Amino acid sequence: MEIMIKQKEWPVEIIRSRRRRKTVSAKLQDGVLVVRAPAKMSEAELRPVIANFQKRMAKRHLPHTDAELVQLAKEMERVINGRLPPYTIRYVTNQNKRFL
């Protein structure tokens, strides 16, 4: 049972560093995926890593509006065959933590 999250494509900014040897890191900054990579890493090596970061960031990206949240709830309802139809779903302003 997997929910398909629409993969969002952010503009990518690549920062290469001579000091970096092996690791690649990425973070979202003002809607831009900033990727830090070793200077010697080729574009061919970096391309699948960036695609993986795009996919991971899309999973973390939450809907911003109540309408997007309702759309996600409808998708989830479809996945579980309508066993738990949402009546009302919206963001609240007084929730500071998420308990699982």
PAZAPA-4460 file (N, C-alpha, C; in steps of 0.05 Angstrom, whole numbers, plus 32768, in hexadecimal, padded with zeros to 4 digits):
% residues 100
    n_x    n_y    n_z   ca_x   ca_y   ca_z    c_x    c_y    c_z   seq   type   mol
   8011   7FE9   8000   8000   8000   8000   8012   8019   8000     1      M     A
   8016   8024   7FE9   8028   803B   7FE6   8018   8052   7FDA     2      E     A
   801C   8069   7FE6   800E   8082   7FDC   8022   8090   7FCA     3      I     A
   8018   8096   7FB2   8029   80A4   7F9F   802A   80C1   7FA5     4      M     A
   8041   80CB   7FAB   8045   80E8   7FB0   8050   80F4   7F96     5      I     A
   8043   8109   7F8D   804D   8115   7F74   8068   8121   7F79     6      K     A
   807B   8118   7F68   8097   8121   7F6C   809A   813D   7F61     7      Q     A
   80A3   814E   7F73   80A6   816A   7F6B   80C3   816E   7F62     8      K     A
   80C6   817C   7F4C   80E0   8182   7F41   80E8   819E   7F49     9      E     A
   80FC   81A0   7F5B   8106   81BA   7F63   811D   81C1   7F52    10      W     A
   8122   81DB   7F4E   813B   81E3   7F40   8153   81DA   7F51    11      P     A
   8168   81D1   7F43   817F   81C6   7F51   8197   81D9   7F4E    12      V     A
   81A4   81DF   7F65   81BC   81EE   7F65   81D2   81DB   7F6F    13      E     A
   81E7   81D7   7F60   81FD   81C5   7F68   8215   81D6   7F71    14      I     A
   821E   81D1   7F89   8235   81DE   7F94   824B   81C9   7F96    15      I     A
   8261   81CD   7F87   8277   81BA   7F88   828D   81C4   7F9A    16      R     A
   8299   81B1   7FA8   82AE   81B8   7FBB   82C6   81A6   7FB8    17      S     A
   82DE   81B2   7FB8   82F6   81A2   7FB6   82FC   8193   7FD0    18      R     A
   82F1   819D   7FE6   82F6   8191   8000   82E5   8178   8004    19      R     A
   82CE   8177   7FF7   82BD   815F   7FF9   82C9   8148   7FEA    20      R     A
   82C9   8131   7FF6   82D6   8119   7FE9   82C1   8105   7FDE    21      R     A
   82AE   80FD   7FEF   829B   80E8   7FE7   827E   80EF   7FE9    22      K     A
   8277   80FF   7FFD   825B   8102   8004   824D   8118   7FF3    23      T     A
   8234   8114   7FEF   8222   8128   7FE2   820C   812E   7FF5    24      V     A
   8205   8147   7FF8   81EF   814E   800A   81DD   8161   7FFB    25      S     A
   81C4   8163   8004   81B0   8174   7FF8   819D   817F   800C    26      A     A
   8193   8197   8007   817E   81A3   8018   816E   81B6   8007    27      K     A
   8155   81BA   8010   8144   81CD   8002   8148   81E8   800E    28      L     A
   814D   81FC   7FFE   8151   8217   8007   8142   822A   7FF4    29      Q     A
   812C   8235   7FFF   811C   8248   7FEF   8112   823C   7FD5    30      D     A
   8109   8223   7FD6   80FF   8216   7FBE   8114   820C   7FAA    31      G     A
   812D   820D   7FB2   8143   8203   7FA1   8150   81EC   7FAF    32      V     A
   8155   81D6   7FA1   8163   81BF   7FAC   8181   81C5   7FAA    33      L     A
   818E   81CB   7FC0   81AB   81D1   7FC0   81BA   81B7   7FC5    34      V     A
   81CA   81AF   7FB2   81DA   8196   7FB4   81F7   819D   7FB7    35      V     A
   8204   8192   7FCB   8220   8196   7FCF   822E   817C   7FC8    36      R     A
   8242   817E   7FB6   824E   8166   7FAB   826D   816A   7FA9    37      A     A
   827C   8154   7FA8   8299   8156   7FA3   829E   8162   7F87    38      P     A
   82B4   8171   7F85   82BA   817E   7F6B   82C1   8169   7F56    39      A     A
   82CB   8152   7F5E   82D4   813E   7F4A   82BD   812B   7F41    40      K     A
   82A6   812E   7F4D   828F   811C   7F45   8284   8126   7F2B    41      M     A
   8281   8113   7F18   8278   8119   7EFD   8259   811E   7EFD    42      S     A
   824F   812A   7EE8   8233   812F   7EE4   8224   8114   7EE3    43      E     A
   8230   8100   7ED6   8223   80E6   7ED4   8220   80D9   7EEF    44      A     A
   8233   80DC   7F01   8231   80D1   7F1C   821D   80E1   7F2D    45      E     A
   821C   80FA   7F28   820B   810C   7F38   81ED   810A   7F31    46      L     A
   81E7   8104   7F18   81CC   8104   7F0E   81BA   80F1   7F1E    47      R     A
   81C1   80D7   7F22   81AF   80C6   7F32   81AD   80CE   7F50    48      P     A
   81C2   80DA   7F5A   81C2   80E3   7F76   81AE   80FA   7F79    49      V     A
   81AE   810C   7F66   819B   8123   7F67   817E   8118   7F64    50      I     A
   817A   8105   7F52   815F   80F9   7F4F   8156   80EC   7F69    51      A     A
   8168   80DF   7F77   8161   80D3   7F91   815A   80E8   7FA5    52      N     A
   8169   80FE   7FA6   8163   8114   7FB8   8148   8120   7FB2    53      F     A
   8142   8124   7F98   8127   812F   7F90   8111   811D   7F9A    54      Q     A
   8115   8103   7F98   8101   80EF   7FA1   80FD   80F1   7FBF    55      K     A
   8113   80F2   7FCE   8112   80F3   7FEB   8105   810D   7FF4    56      R     A
   810C   8123   7FE8   8100   813D   7FF0   80E2   813D   7FEA    57      M     A
   80DA   8130   7FD4   80BD   8130   7FCE   80AE   8121   7FE3    58      A     A
   80BA   810C   7FEF   80AD   80FE   8005   80AA   810F   801E    59      K     A
   80BD   8120   8022   80BD   8132   803A   80AA   814A   8036    60      R     A
   80A5   8151   801D   8096   8169   8016   8079   8165   801D    61      H     A
   806E   8174   802F   8052   8172   8037   8041   8185   8027    62      L     A
   8027   817F   8024   8015   8192   8016   8014   81AC   8026    63      P     A
   8013   81C2   8018   8013   81DC   8025   7FF7   81E7   802A    64      H     A
   7FE3   81DF   801B   7FC9   81EA   801E   7FB5   81D4   8026    65      T     A
   7F9E   81DD   8030   7F89   81C9   8038   7F80   81BA   801F    66      D     A
   7F7F   81C7   8008   7F76   81B9   7FEF   7F8A   81A2   7FE8    67      A     A
   7FA4   81A8   7FEA   7FB8   8193   7FE5   7FB5   817C   7FF9    68      E     A
   7FB0   8183   8012   7FAD   816F   8027   7F94   815E   8021    69      L     A
   7F7E   8169   8019   7F66   815A   8012   7F6C   8148   7FFA    70      V     A
   7F7B   8151   7FE7   7F82   8141   7FCF   7F93   8128   7FD8    71      Q     A
   7FA6   812C   7FEB   7FB6   8116   7FF5   7FA4   8103   8004    72      L     A
   7F91   810D   8014   7F7F   80FC   8023   7F6E   80EB   8010    73      A     A
   7F65   80F6   7FF9   7F55   80E7   7FE5   7F66   80D1   7FD9    74      K     A
   7F80   80D7   7FD4   7F92   80C3   7FC9   7F96   80AC   7FDD    75      E     A
   7F98   80B3   7FF7   7F9C   809F   800B   7F82   808E   800E    76      M     A
   7F6B   809B   800C   7F52   808C   800D   7F4F   8078   7FF6    77      E     A
   7F59   8080   7FDF   7F58   806E   7FC8   7F6A   8056   7FCD    78      R     A
   7F81   805A   7FD9   7F94   8045   7FDE   7F88   8031   7FF2    79      V     A
   7F7A   803A   8006   7F6F   8027   801A   7F52   801F   8013    80      I     A
   7F4A   8023   7FFA   7F30   801A   7FF0   7F19   8026   7FFE    81      N     A
   7F1A   803F   8006   7F04   804E   8012   7EFB   8045   802D    82      G     A
   7F0C   8037   803C   7F04   802D   8056   7F03   8043   806B    83      R     A
   7F12   8058   8067   7F12   806F   807A   7F0F   8089   806B    84      L     A
   7EF7   8090   8063   7EF3   80A9   8054   7EF7   80C1   8066    85      P     A
   7F07   80D5   805D   7F0B   80EC   806E   7EF3   80FF   806D    86      P     A
   7EEA   8108   8084   7ED3   811A   8084   7EDD   8137   8082    87      Y     A
   7EF0   813E   8094   7EFC   8158   8093   7F19   8155   8098    88      T     A
   7F29   8162   8088   7F46   8160   808B   7F51   817C   8086    89      I     A
   7F61   8186   8098   7F6C   81A1   8095   7F84   81A4   80A7    90      R     A
   7F94   81B8   80A3   7FAA   81BE   80B5   7F9F   81CE   80CD    91      Y     A
   7FAC   81CA   80E3   7FA5   81DA   80FB   7FBD   81EB   8103    92      V     A
   7FB8   8201   8110   7FCE   8213   8117   7FD9   820E   8133    93      T     A
   7FCB   81FE   8143   7FD4   81FA   815F   7FE3   81E0   8163    94      N     A
   7FEA   81D2   814E   7FF9   81B9   8151   8016   81BF   814D    95      Q     A
   8026   81BC   8162   8042   81C1   8161   8053   81A8   815E    96      N     A
   8049   8191   8165   8057   8178   8163   8045   8163   8156    97      K     A
   8052   814F   814A   8044   8139   813F   804B   8120   814E    98      R     A
   8037   8113   815A   803C   80FB   8169   8034   80E3   8158    99      F     A
   8045   80CF   8158   803F   80B7   8149   8039   809F   815B   100      L     A
***
